[in-house]
Amino acid sequence: MSENIQLIPGNTLLTATPEEGRALAMKMSRLIIKATQPDATIREKLRPVYAEDAAMLIAIGQTVALEFATIAAANNYWRK
């Protein structure tokens, strides 16, 4: 990677609420795309391609869901 990307913001999966966990999952999903394709110009060129492809949008949703499942487990599903 040409730049130092922190793939787990704040170096923790712990969040106070499920809503914060979901936001973290979305951020982590974006960061993995940035780490995989560090060139911002290329990412901008690709955005219209996946924005109009239902299968790619579903894949994005699945990626966020997987990250969220990991975060939820790390937070013991927000149960005390």
Beta strands, then each sheet from edge to edge (+ up, - down):
end
